[in-house]
Amino acid sequence: MEQQLWIWIMVGVSFAIYIGIAIWSHASSTKEFYVAGEGVSPLANGMATAADWMSAASFISMAGIISFAGYDGSVYLMGWTGGYVLLALLLAPYLRKFGKFTVPDFIGDRYYSNTARAVAVFCALIVSFTYIAGQMRGVGLVFSRYLTVDINTGVLIGMGIVLFYAVLGGMKGITYTQVAQYCVLIFAFLVPAIFISMIMTGMPIPQLGMGSKAADGIHLLEKLDGLHKELGFHQYTSGSKSKLDVFLITAALMLGTAGLPHVIVRFFTVKKVRDARKSAGWALLFIAILYTTAPAIAVFARTNLIQTVSNKSYETLPEWFSNWESTGLLKFTDKNQDGLVQYVADPKINELVIDKDIIVMANPEIANLPNWVIGLMAAGALAAALSTAAGLLLVISSSVSHDLLKKIVYPSISEKGELIAARIAALFAVILAGYFGINPPDFVAATVALAFGLAAASFFPAIVMGIFSKRMNKEGVISGMVVGISSMLFYMMKFKLGFFGGGSNEDWWFGVSPEGFGTLAMCANILVAIIVASQTQIPPKKVQLMIDEIRKP
C-alpha cells in the first residue's frame, strides 16, 4: 500500500481506540474526574505515567537534540529519568497518603493558607500552559507532515481529540487512554530502531547496535566522530558545556520532573500508598525502554542523514527530503550554485538548515523503511503529544475548578457543579492552548523546554519541605515560592527572550545557562523559605500531627 494510506490507517485505528476508551471510562464524579476514583493498578498507572511523561519532547525532540549535540545531549537522559527516582523515594508515597486531588490542594492544606494555594495555582498554570502550548504545536507539525494538512488545521484536529476524551473521561478516561497511547508510542519508537540497527550493524538490539561495527567494519560511533570532524562539527562523543552547567541542567531537569504537577497527580490515582511507590518503579522501567533507545536512534539517524545528503546533488536526493522541505523544517539554499548540498559546521558556507525535531520522525524515511513503519511512526508521534497534552489539560482544569473555585471562591459548590466547572475550565484551557499552538508567541516557543526549571524553582522545595519539615510554615513557603518562580522567570526573560536589557551567553550569571538556572532558583527558594520560617510562628499543632501521620510507614 501507499505510504499515505498506511498513515491514515495507523492514525485512524489509534484514534478510534482512544475515543472508544474515553466513552467506556467516562467520569461520573469529581473523584473519578480528578484522580480516576483512586482505583488504578500500579502497572496501568506506571504505563499511563510513562505516556503522560513521554511527551512530544521525549518522543520527537530528545533524540533530535542528542543527534545534533552528541555527548551534551546526555543531560536530558540523566535528568529526566533521574527525576523518577526522586519521585519514588521522596514524594509519591507521601503525597498519596495525604489523599488530595492536586498539588495546590496539598500545598494549601499542608500550609493552612489559601494564599499558598493561590500561589501554587499560579505556578501550576505557568508551568502547564508553557508545556501544553508546545504539545499542541507539536501535534500541528505531525499532522502537517503526515496527514497533508496545514499546521493550523492539525492543531484544531488535535484540540478536538484531546478535548473529547479529557472532558468526557477526566483522569479516569485519560489514564486508560494513556495506557493505550504508551503501547502505541513505544511500539512506534522501537520498531524503526530495531529495523535500522539490523540494517546498519546486524544487531537487533538498538542499544547494542549503537556501539557495534557498521557494515564497513568501523565502529558506528567512531565513524560518526570521523564524519563530524570532516564537516567541521565538534566531536560527537565529547562535550562542549562546562561541568558546572551540565550538573545544574541535569539537576534542574531531575528536580523539575519530580515537581511537575501533571506527573505528581498520577500518583493520587492508585488504591494504596504502597501502590504509589510501585507505580513509580513501573514508570521508570517503561520510560527507560524509550530513553535507552533514544541515543541509538540519534546515532543511526545522524549517520544516515550525513551520508544521504552531504555533498550530494540536490536533484538526486530521495523523496523524503522534499517531503520535509515542504513543511519548512528542512531548508536548502544553494549558495555557490553548484547543485550540491554543502552541509558543514561553518554557517558562512553551510547550505542546509535542519530542524532538530524532524530527526525521529524522518528517520524511517531516511533509512527507506517500509511504508507501514512510517505510518506507525505518525501514530506514535501523535500519541506522545496527545497523551501529555491531556494530562496537562487536567491539571489546568482541576487548578481552576477545584483549587480556585471550590477551595477559595465558592466553597459551597455542589459536586455536580464542580464537575461542570471542571469541564468548562478544560474547554477554555484547550482553546487557549490551541490558540498558542496556532499563534505561538516568542515567550511560549522559548520557554517550553524550561518548564522543568519553573517546576524545580517553585513546587519541588514546597513539597519536600512540606513532607519532611514540621517547622516550615505558610510564610516561609509562600516567600520561597514567590522568590523561586520570579527569579526563574526573570532569568528566562532576560537571557532567553532578550527582555531587561537582554544579554549574550557570555553574560550568564556564574556561567549558568537558562536551562540550568532552575537549580539556583530552587536553592534561593529554599534559603528564603528557611530564613522567613525561622523568624515567624511555627505551624499549628494539628499541622505538625498531620505531617507525622503522613510520614508513618
RODO-2510 file (C-alpha; in nm, 4 decimals, decimal comma):
residues 553
     n   res          X          Y          Z
     1     m     0,0000     0,0000     0,0000
     2     e     0,0975     0,3624    -0,0462
     3     q     0,2624     0,5498     0,2385
     4     q    -0,0262     0,7947     0,2858
     5     l    -0,2820     0,5154     0,3105
     6     w    -0,0786     0,3389     0,5783
     7     i    -0,0544     0,6659     0,7722
     8     w    -0,4320     0,7145     0,7633
     9     i    -0,4913     0,3539     0,8730
    10     m    -0,2464     0,3663     1,1664
    11     v    -0,3598     0,7073     1,2899
    12     g    -0,7284     0,6273     1,2350
    13     v    -0,7154     0,2984     1,4255
    14     s    -0,5257     0,4528     1,7177
    15     f    -0,7679     0,7476     1,7399
    16     a    -1,0663     0,5104     1,7329
    17     i    -0,9149     0,3214     2,0291
    18     y    -0,8622     0,6439     2,2283
    19     i    -1,2166     0,7651     2,1668
    20     g    -1,3640     0,4229     2,2482
    21     i    -1,1770     0,4137     2,5795
    22     a    -1,2976     0,7654     2,6640
    23     i    -1,6597     0,6639     2,6066
    24     w    -1,6168     0,3437     2,8090
    25     s    -1,4468     0,5167     3,1047
    26     h    -1,6355     0,8454     3,1301
    27     a    -1,6177     1,0125     3,4724
    28     s    -1,9394     1,0426     3,6754
    29     s    -1,7959     1,2046     3,9914
    30     t    -1,5290     1,4583     4,0856
    31     k    -1,3195     1,1774     4,2372
    32     e    -1,3214     0,9929     3,9033
    33     f    -1,2592     1,3162     3,7135
    34     y    -0,9622     1,4272     3,9261
    35     v    -0,7984     1,1014     4,0436
    36     a    -0,9714     0,8211     3,8480
    37     g    -1,1559     0,7091     4,1605
    38     e    -0,8221     0,6068     4,3197
    39     g    -0,8683     0,2630     4,1653
    40     v    -0,5877     0,2318     3,9092
    41     s    -0,3460    -0,0621     3,9389
    42     p     0,0294     0,0116     3,9762
    43     l     0,1082    -0,1490     3,6393
    44     a    -0,1547     0,0513     3,4499
    45     n    -0,0630     0,3678     3,6387
    46     g     0,3064     0,3168     3,5622
    47     m     0,2252     0,2813     3,1943
    48     a    -0,0049     0,5858     3,1998
    49     t     0,2581     0,7870     3,3881
    50     a     0,5175     0,6947     3,1282
    51     a     0,2865     0,8095     2,8484
    52     d     0,1997     1,1269     3,0411
    53     w     0,5690     1,1992     3,0863
    54     m     0,6967     1,0995     2,7431
    55     s     0,5585     1,3950     2,5542
    56     a     0,6451     1,5158     2,2092
    57     a     0,9640     1,6457     2,3729
    58     s     1,0713     1,2928     2,4674
    59     f     0,9426     1,1125     2,1598
    60     i     1,0346     1,3688     1,8947
    61     s     1,2809     1,6216     2,0345
    62     m     1,5122     1,4353     2,2727
    63     a     1,6690     1,2046     2,0138
    64     g     1,6911     1,5079     1,7848
    65     i     1,8840     1,7027     2,0477
    66     i     2,1172     1,4087     2,1107
    67     s     2,1538     1,3550     1,7357
    68     f     2,2881     1,7065     1,6851
    69     a     2,4508     1,7773     2,0242
    70     g     2,6007     1,4324     2,0826
    71     y     2,7505     1,3943     2,4292
    72     d     2,5999     1,7232     2,5514
    73     g     2,2513     1,5829     2,4948
    74     s     2,3066     1,3223     2,7667
    75     v     2,1930     1,5733     3,0306
    76     y     1,8347     1,5131     2,9179
    77     l     1,8669     1,1387     2,9600
    78     m     2,0141     1,1695     3,3082
    79     g     1,7873     1,4497     3,4240
    80     w     1,4521     1,3240     3,3061
    81     t     1,4979     0,9634     3,4172
    82     g     1,6640     1,0628     3,7448
    83     g     1,3584     1,2655     3,8363
    84     y     1,1586     0,9474     3,8735
    85     v     1,3985     0,8165     4,1352
    86     l     1,3221     1,1279     4,3390
    87     l     0,9515     1,0747     4,2839
    88     a     0,9642     0,7160     4,4036
    89     l     1,1741     0,7897     4,7146
    90     l     1,0753     1,1402     4,8268
    91     l     0,7303     1,2310     4,7003
    92     a     0,4940     0,9706     4,5554
    93     p     0,4057     0,7585     4,8627
    94     y     0,3706     1,0557     5,0965
    95     l     0,1532     1,2558     4,8592
    96     r    -0,0695     0,9534     4,8030
    97     k    -0,1054     0,9067     5,1789
    98     f    -0,2062     1,2722     5,2123
    99     g    -0,5002     1,1838     4,9880
   100     k    -0,5643     1,5056     4,7973
   101     f    -0,6566     1,5688     4,4332
   102     t    -0,3895     1,8177     4,3187
   103     v    -0,0524     1,9679     4,4085
   104     p    -0,2044     2,3094     4,5006
   105     d    -0,4501     2,1120     4,7183
   106     f    -0,1586     1,9595     4,9102
   107     i     0,0196     2,2941     4,9450
   108     g    -0,2970     2,4786     5,0516
   109     d    -0,3848     2,2249     5,3239
   110     r    -0,0295     2,1499     5,4406
   111     y     0,0489     2,5188     5,4779
   112     y    -0,3006     2,6043     5,6119
   113     s    -0,3295     2,9003     5,3741
   114     n    -0,5414     2,9916     5,0737
   115     t    -0,2675     3,2372     4,9770
   116     a    -0,0223     2,9484     4,9487
   117     r    -0,2868     2,7601     4,7479
   118     a    -0,3315     3,0583     4,5128
   119     v     0,0448     3,0923     4,4583
   120     a     0,0627     2,7187     4,3822
   121     v    -0,2249     2,7524     4,1334
   122     f    -0,0406     3,0373     3,9602
   123     c     0,2764     2,8267     3,9377
   124     a     0,0787     2,5246     3,8097
   125     l    -0,0826     2,7349     3,5369
   126     i     0,2504     2,8905     3,4310
   127     v     0,4232     2,5517     3,4062
   128     s     0,1291     2,3748     3,2415
   129     f     0,0450     2,6385     2,9814
   130     t     0,4034     2,6732     2,8590
   131     y     0,4202     2,2954     2,8327
   132     i     0,0825     2,2308     2,6681
   133     a     0,1226     2,5029     2,4057
   134     g     0,4354     2,3276     2,2826
   135     q     0,2488     1,9961     2,2734
   136     m    -0,0300     2,1438     2,0611
   137     r     0,2247     2,2923     1,8223
   138     g     0,3903     1,9506     1,8016
   139     v     0,0544     1,7942     1,7146
   140     g     0,0128     2,0511     1,4386
   141     l     0,3566     1,9729     1,2956
   142     v     0,2934     1,5980     1,2948
   143     f    -0,0435     1,6398     1,1241
   144     s     0,1128     1,8822     0,8766
   145     r     0,3689     1,6284     0,7600
   146     y     0,1778     1,3043     0,7803
   147     l    -0,1838     1,3946     0,7049
   148     t    -0,1032     1,6604     0,4435
   149     v    -0,2984     1,9362     0,6166
   150     d    -0,1669     2,2756     0,7210
   151     i    -0,0296     2,3167     1,0744
   152     n    -0,3262     2,5234     1,1974
   153     t    -0,5750     2,2582     1,0856
   154     g    -0,3595     1,9962     1,2566
   155     v    -0,3755     2,1899     1,5840
   156     l    -0,7549     2,2153     1,5576
   157     i    -0,7877     1,8384     1,4992
   158     g    -0,5617     1,7705     1,7984
   159     m    -0,7681     2,0093     2,0132
   160     g    -1,0852     1,8211     1,9260
   161     i    -0,9411     1,4779     2,0046
   162     v    -0,7851     1,5833     2,3377
   163     l    -1,0919     1,7786     2,4438
   164     f    -1,3194     1,4829     2,3761
   165     y    -1,1531     1,2273     2,5993
   166     a    -1,0234     1,4733     2,8615
   167     v    -1,3572     1,6484     2,9185
   168     l    -1,5657     1,3301     2,8956
   169     g    -1,3441     1,0945     3,0921
   170     g    -1,1392     1,3220     3,3182
   171     m    -0,8487     1,1455     3,4875
   172     k    -1,0261     0,8111     3,4574
   173     g    -1,0593     0,8415     3,0796
   174     i    -0,7137     0,9952     3,0411
   175     t    -0,5490     0,7175     3,2453
   176     y    -0,6728     0,4285     3,0324
   177     t    -0,6282     0,6263     2,7117
   178     q    -0,2659     0,6876     2,8137
   179     v    -0,2132     0,3137     2,8675
   180     a    -0,3138     0,2613     2,5031
   181     q    -0,1030     0,5591     2,3941
   182     y     0,2036     0,4197     2,5688
   183     c     0,1661     0,0919     2,3800
   184     v     0,1363     0,2804     2,0510
   185     l     0,4234     0,5209     2,1092
   186     i     0,6731     0,2650     2,2439
   187     f     0,5985     0,0242     1,9577
   188     a     0,6365     0,3103     1,7094
   189     f     0,9677     0,4128     1,8680
   190     l     1,1212     0,0637     1,8886
   191     v     1,0240    -0,0898     1,5539
   192     p     1,2197     0,1593     1,3338
   193     a     1,5133     0,1440     1,5760
   194     i     1,5304    -0,2357     1,5518
   195     f     1,4979    -0,2279     1,1718
   196     i     1,7735     0,0321     1,1312
   197     s     2,0051    -0,1357     1,3838
   198     m     1,9774    -0,4584     1,1861
   199     i     2,0444    -0,2796     0,8553
   200     m     2,3441    -0,0809     0,9812
   201     t     2,5107    -0,3225     1,2238
   202     g     2,3305    -0,6589     1,2041
   203     m     2,2420    -0,6219     1,5739
   204     p     1,8668    -0,6462     1,6585
   205     i     1,9041    -0,4630     1,9911
   206     p     1,9452    -0,0889     1,9149
   207     q     2,1229    -0,0139     2,2437
   208     l     2,3944    -0,2648     2,1484
   209     g     2,3860    -0,1727     1,7808
   210     m     2,4917     0,1827     1,8650
   211     g     2,8244     0,0502     1,9952
   212     s     2,8700    -0,2154     1,7259
   213     k     3,0588    -0,2152     1,3974
   214     a     2,8940    -0,0949     1,0777
   215     a     2,8995    -0,2934     0,7528
   216     d     3,2399    -0,1444     0,6606
   217     g     3,3981    -0,2807     0,9826
   218     i     3,4296     0,0572     1,1586
   219     h     3,2550     0,1114     1,4917
   220     l     2,9489     0,3280     1,4367
   221     l     3,0401     0,5944     1,6937
   222     e     3,3963     0,6111     1,5610
   223     k     3,2548     0,6515     1,2112
   224     l     3,0219     0,9309     1,3243
   225     d     3,3090     1,1091     1,5003
   226     g     3,5011     1,0969     1,1719
   227     l     3,2087     1,2355     0,9726
   228     h     3,1668     1,5188     1,2237
   229     k     3,5365     1,6021     1,2041
   230     e     3,5286     1,6129     0,8238
   231     l     3,2341     1,8537     0,8268
   232     g     3,3773     2,0767     1,0993
   233     f     3,1314     1,9845     1,3753
   234     h     3,2520     1,9163     1,7300
   235     q     3,3425     1,5565     1,8048
   236     y     3,0179     1,3644     1,8627
   237     t     3,1366     1,1709     2,1672
   238     s     3,2808     1,4704     2,3545
   239     g     3,1068     1,7613     2,5263
   240     s     3,1367     2,1374     2,4932
   241     k     2,9461     2,2528     2,8052
   242     s     3,1129     2,3306     3,1369
   243     k     3,0849     2,0676     3,4087
   244     l     2,9013     2,3151     3,6340
   245     d     2,6396     2,3887     3,3704
   246     v     2,5916     2,0190     3,2898
   247     f     2,5421     1,9450     3,6603
   248     l     2,2923     2,2284     3,7088
   249     i     2,0943     2,1447     3,3940
   250     t     2,0738     1,7796     3,4978
   251     a     1,9657     1,8773     3,8483
   252     a     1,7024     2,1202     3,7160
   253     l     1,5577     1,8516     3,4906
   254     m     1,5551     1,5969     3,7740
   255     l     1,4010     1,8286     4,0310
   256     g     1,1626     1,9713     3,7732
   257     t     1,0453     1,6221     3,6805
   258     a     0,9755     1,5497     4,0456
   259     g     0,7857     1,8781     4,0751
   260     l     0,5730     1,8682     3,7592
   261     p     0,2083     1,8821     3,8686
   262     h     0,0745     1,6685     3,5819
   263     v     0,3209     1,3913     3,6745
   264     i     0,2657     1,4096     4,0513
   265     v    -0,1125     1,3897     4,0180
   266     r    -0,0764     1,0463     3,8582
   267     f     0,0262     0,9045     4,1965
   268     f    -0,3035     1,0181     4,3511
   269     t    -0,4899     0,7672     4,1318
   270     v    -0,3752     0,4378     4,2894
   271     k    -0,5511     0,2435     4,5642
   272     k    -0,2808     0,2330     4,8344
   273     v     0,0353     0,4152     4,9421
   274     r     0,2460     0,1107     4,8537
   275     d     0,0996     0,1215     4,5037
   276     a     0,2296     0,4755     4,4552
   277     r     0,5885     0,3566     4,5004
   278     k     0,5270     0,0560     4,2746
   279     s     0,3821     0,2891     4,0107
   280     a     0,6999     0,4979     4,0139
   281     g     0,9060     0,1820     3,9657
   282     w     0,6948     0,0617     3,6741
   283     a     0,7015     0,4091     3,5187
   284     l     1,0807     0,4194     3,5428
   285     l     1,1048     0,0836     3,3661
   286     f     0,8651     0,1851     3,0882
   287     i     1,0402     0,5188     3,0419
   288     a     1,3840     0,3543     3,0386
   289     i     1,2831     0,1449     2,7370
   290     l     1,2437     0,4608     2,5297
   291     y     1,5221     0,6612     2,6934
   292     t     1,7887     0,3945     2,6415
   293     t     1,6792     0,3591     2,2781
   294     a     1,6891     0,7331     2,2040
   295     p     2,0720     0,7632     2,1868
   296     a     2,0823     0,4715     1,9412
   297     i     1,8203     0,6353     1,7181
   298     a     2,0161     0,9611     1,7401
   299     v     2,3373     0,7906     1,6211
   300     f     2,1640     0,5940     1,3433
   301     a     1,9730     0,8976     1,2152
   302     r     2,2706     1,1330     1,2295
   303     t     2,4939     0,8907     1,0402
   304     n     2,2286     0,8183     0,7773
   305     l     2,1461     1,1862     0,7363
   306     i     2,5051     1,2939     0,6752
   307     q     2,5732     1,0071     0,4362
   308     t     2,2480     1,0704     0,2451
   309     v     2,2662     1,4474     0,1919
   310     s     2,6217     1,5727     0,2450
   311     n     2,7880     1,6696    -0,0857
   312     k     2,5080     1,5031    -0,2842
   313     s     2,3311     1,6532    -0,5865
   314     y     2,0085     1,8259    -0,4860
   315     e     1,8329     1,6848    -0,7936
   316     t     1,9060     1,3237    -0,6921
   317     l     1,8024     1,3480    -0,3254
   318     p     1,5346     1,0958    -0,2180
   319     e     1,1650     1,1774    -0,1798
   320     w     1,1805     1,2149     0,1986
   321     f     1,3910     1,5295     0,1552
   322     s     1,1249     1,7103    -0,0497
   323     n     0,8513     1,5837     0,1865
   324     w     1,0146     1,7521     0,4835
   325     e     1,1295     2,0522     0,2821
   326     s     0,7634     2,1298     0,2101
   327     t     0,6980     2,1630     0,5862
   328     g     0,9625     2,4349     0,6214
   329     l     1,1545     2,2301     0,8782
   330     l     1,4260     2,1462     0,6256
   331     k     1,5743     2,4232     0,4111
   332     f     1,8343     2,4098     0,1358
   333     t     1,9948     2,7219    -0,0112
   334     d     2,2434     2,6674    -0,2950
   335     k     2,4867     2,9439    -0,2010
   336     n     2,7594     2,8535    -0,4525
   337     q     2,5168     2,7469    -0,7277
   338     d     2,6882     2,4117    -0,7846
   339     g     2,3769     2,1996    -0,7267
   340     l     2,5440     2,0069    -0,4415
   341     v     2,4302     2,0123    -0,0795
   342     q     2,7032     2,1649     0,1355
   343     y     2,6259     2,0510     0,4913
   344     v     2,9067     2,1793     0,7151
   345     a     2,9541     2,3466     1,0527
   346     d     3,0680     2,6827     0,9086
   347     p     2,7483     2,8931     0,8805
   348     k     2,9004     3,1044     0,6028
   349     i     2,9142     2,8154     0,3583
   350     n     2,6578     2,5780     0,5085
   351     e     2,3589     2,5350     0,2751
   352     l     2,1346     2,3057     0,4797
   353     v     1,9263     2,4058     0,7823
   354     i     1,7616     2,1161     0,9688
   355     d     1,5081     2,1464     1,2490
   356     k     1,6159     1,9035     1,5235
   357     d     1,2573     1,7912     1,5745
   358     i     1,2375     1,6104     1,2407
   359     i     1,5111     1,3564     1,3118
   360     v     1,2983     1,0883     1,4823
   361     m     1,0010     1,1291     1,2505
   362     a     1,2137     1,1373     0,9352
   363     n     1,4365     0,8519     1,0490
   364     p     1,2297     0,5665     0,8939
   365     e     1,2082     0,7558     0,5634
   366     i     1,5812     0,8330     0,5591
   367     a     1,6512     0,4614     0,6154
   368     n     1,3982     0,3693     0,3429
   369     l     1,1890     0,1500     0,5734
   370     p     0,8504     0,0038     0,4691
   371     n     0,5520     0,2389     0,4455
   372     w     0,3702     0,0722     0,7356
   373     v     0,6597     0,1645     0,9656
   374     i     0,6254     0,5292     0,8599
   375     g     0,2516     0,5092     0,9332
   376     l     0,3288     0,3617     1,2744
   377     m     0,5717     0,6473     1,3431
   378     a     0,2962     0,9002     1,2682
   379     a     0,0604     0,7286     1,5154
   380     g     0,3350     0,7130     1,7800
   381     a     0,4308     1,0802     1,7462
   382     l     0,0676     1,1845     1,7833
   383     a     0,0177     0,9513     2,0812
   384     a     0,3163     1,1084     2,2593
   385     a     0,1978     1,4661     2,2057
   386     l    -0,1693     1,3989     2,2818
   387     s    -0,1074     1,1936     2,5984
   388     t     0,0867     1,4714     2,7697
   389     a    -0,1482     1,7424     2,6426
   390     a    -0,4377     1,5578     2,8072
   391     g    -0,2564     1,5286     3,1408
   392     l    -0,1651     1,8975     3,1391
   393     l    -0,5188     1,9894     3,0435
   394     l    -0,6494     1,8112     3,3510
   395     v    -0,4014     1,9964     3,5762
   396     i    -0,5206     2,3309     3,4391
   397     s    -0,8853     2,2254     3,4719
   398     s    -0,8518     2,0996     3,8292
   399     s    -0,6452     2,4029     3,9358
   400     v    -0,9275     2,6335     3,8280
   401     s    -1,2321     2,4287     3,9322
   402     h    -1,1072     2,2569     4,2483
   403     d    -0,8287     2,4750     4,3893
   404     l    -0,9642     2,8189     4,2986
   405     l    -1,3415     2,7760     4,2722
   406     k    -1,4097     2,5028     4,5300
   407     k    -1,1413     2,5878     4,7858
   408     i    -1,1291     2,9686     4,7670
   409     v    -1,4073     3,1413     4,5699
   410     y    -1,7182     2,9230     4,6195
   411     p    -1,6653     2,6564     4,8903
   412     s    -2,0335     2,5576     4,8995
   413     i    -2,0466     2,4497     4,5339
   414     s    -2,2033     2,1071     4,4814
   415     e    -2,0097     1,8113     4,3416
   416     k    -2,2164     1,8268     4,0229
   417     g    -2,1460     2,1981     3,9896
   418     e    -1,7747     2,1439     4,0445
   419     l    -1,7697     1,8705     3,7782
   420     i    -1,9408     2,1039     3,5301
   421     a    -1,6940     2,3813     3,6197
   422     a    -1,4013     2,1415     3,5653
   423     r    -1,5248     2,0537     3,2172
   424     i    -1,5855     2,4179     3,1267
   425     a    -1,2350     2,5044     3,2527
   426     a    -1,0928     2,2237     3,0367
   427     l    -1,2788     2,3624     2,7350
   428     f    -1,1346     2,7105     2,7801
   429     a    -0,7890     2,5685     2,8574
   430     v    -0,7744     2,3668     2,5353
   431     i    -0,8982     2,6662     2,3342
   432     l    -0,6242     2,8853     2,4832
   433     a    -0,3605     2,6146     2,4348
   434     g    -0,4775     2,5697     2,0757
   435     y    -0,4514     2,9433     2,0173
   436     f    -0,0894     2,9396     2,1356
   437     g    -0,0300     2,6337     1,9186
   438     i    -0,1599     2,8202     1,6119
   439     n    -0,0065     3,1566     1,7021
   440     p     0,2955     3,0669     1,9149
   441     p     0,4287     3,3868     2,0762
   442     d     0,8023     3,4023     2,1309
   443     f     0,7772     3,3514     2,5043
   444     v     0,5949     3,0192     2,4627
   445     a     0,8291     2,8868     2,1969
   446     a     1,1316     2,9805     2,4058
   447     t     1,0146     2,8580     2,7455
   448     v     0,8550     2,5186     2,6756
   449     a     1,1889     2,3479     2,7382
   450     l     1,2253     2,5485     3,0599
   451     a     0,9026     2,4309     3,2234
   452     f     1,1196     2,1926     3,4260
   453     g     1,3203     2,4795     3,5685
   454     l     0,9975     2,6556     3,6632
   455     a     0,8690     2,3424     3,8388
   456     a     1,2008     2,2922     4,0206
   457     a     1,2108     2,6571     4,1317
   458     s     0,8544     2,6582     4,2653
   459     f     0,6982     2,3216     4,3531
   460     f     0,9817     2,0884     4,4454
   461     p     1,1029     2,2728     4,7611
   462     a     0,7467     2,3395     4,8791
   463     i     0,6513     1,9728     4,8516
   464     v     0,9711     1,8264     5,0009
   465     m     0,9786     2,0714     5,2930
   466     g     0,6066     2,0157     5,3425
   467     i     0,6686     1,6434     5,3908
   468     f     0,9964     1,6450     5,5846
   469     s     0,9973     1,9694     5,7853
   470     k     0,7439     2,0306     6,0622
   471     r     0,8982     2,3760     6,1164
   472     m     0,8226     2,5035     5,7641
   473     n     0,5234     2,7383     5,7812
   474     k     0,2978     2,9267     5,5397
   475     e     0,5013     3,2487     5,5499
   476     g     0,8202     3,0634     5,4621
   477     v     0,6814     2,8574     5,1742
   478     i     0,4914     3,1493     5,0180
   479     s     0,8032     3,3686     5,0276
   480     g     1,0180     3,0879     4,8882
   481     m     0,7823     3,0031     4,6020
   482     v     0,7458     3,3677     4,5015
   483     v     1,1239     3,4202     4,5016
   484     g     1,1894     3,0926     4,3167
   485     i     0,9346     3,1356     4,0364
   486     s     1,0108     3,5091     3,9992
   487     s     1,3867     3,4645     3,9714
   488     m     1,3461     3,1826     3,7186
   489     l     1,1020     3,3858     3,5084
   490     f     1,3332     3,6887     3,5202
   491     y     1,6388     3,4890     3,4112
   492     m     1,4465     3,3235     3,1299
   493     m     1,3063     3,6511     3,0036
   494     k     1,6447     3,8237     3,0200
   495     f     1,8690     3,5628     2,8613
   496     k     1,6224     3,3645     2,6523
   497     l     1,3876     3,6369     2,5305
   498     g     1,6028     3,9496     2,5434
   499     f     1,3980     4,1469     2,7989
   500     f     1,5507     4,3650     3,0748
   501     g     1,8473     4,4613     2,8611
   502     g     1,8958     4,1149     2,7125
   503     g     2,2388     3,9608     2,7283
   504     s     2,4529     3,7093     2,5447
   505     n     2,5781     3,3720     2,6641
   506     e     2,8908     3,5423     2,7972
   507     d     2,6723     3,7437     3,0380
   508     w     2,5134     3,4382     3,2055
   509     w     2,5364     3,4606     3,5832
   510     f     2,8139     3,2292     3,7064
   511     g     2,8246     3,0883     3,3517
   512     v     2,4922     2,9077     3,4079
   513     s     2,2533     2,8649     3,1130
   514     p     1,8789     2,9390     3,1481
   515     e     1,8160     2,5626     3,1306
   516     g     2,0290     2,5131     3,4424
   517     f     1,9228     2,8221     3,6347
   518     g     1,6189     2,6430     3,7777
   519     t     1,8557     2,4689     4,0213
   520     l     1,9875     2,8017     4,1528
   521     a     1,6338     2,9435     4,1702
   522     m     1,5337     2,6366     4,3713
   523     c     1,8231     2,6978     4,6132
   524     a     1,7083     3,0590     4,6521
   525     n     1,3560     2,9311     4,7214
   526     i     1,4793     2,7006     4,9975
   527     l     1,7091     2,9636     5,1531
   528     v     1,4393     3,2330     5,1670
   529     a     1,1803     2,9866     5,2981
   530     i     1,4068     2,8699     5,5825
   531     i     1,5029     3,2257     5,6842
   532     v     1,1444     3,3537     5,6812
   533     a     1,0112     3,0451     5,8614
   534     s     1,2736     3,0828     6,1347
   535     q     1,1523     3,4380     6,2063
   536     t     0,7802     3,3600     6,2108
   537     q     0,5425     3,1391     6,4067
   538     i     0,5676     2,7620     6,3940
   539     p     0,2833     2,5748     6,2206
   540     p    -0,0237     2,4829     6,4314
   541     k    -0,0113     2,1594     6,6328
   542     k    -0,2678     1,9871     6,4090
   543     v    -0,0486     2,0506     6,1046
   544     q     0,2539     1,9009     6,2793
   545     l     0,0496     1,5948     6,3746
   546     m    -0,0689     1,5664     6,0136
   547     i     0,2948     1,5629     5,8943
   548     d     0,3780     1,2892     6,1458
   549     e     0,0858     1,0875     6,0152
   550     i     0,1964     1,1275     5,6529
   551     r     0,5463     1,0054     5,7346
   552     k     0,4417     0,6929     5,9249
   553     p     0,5406     0,3762     5,7308
***
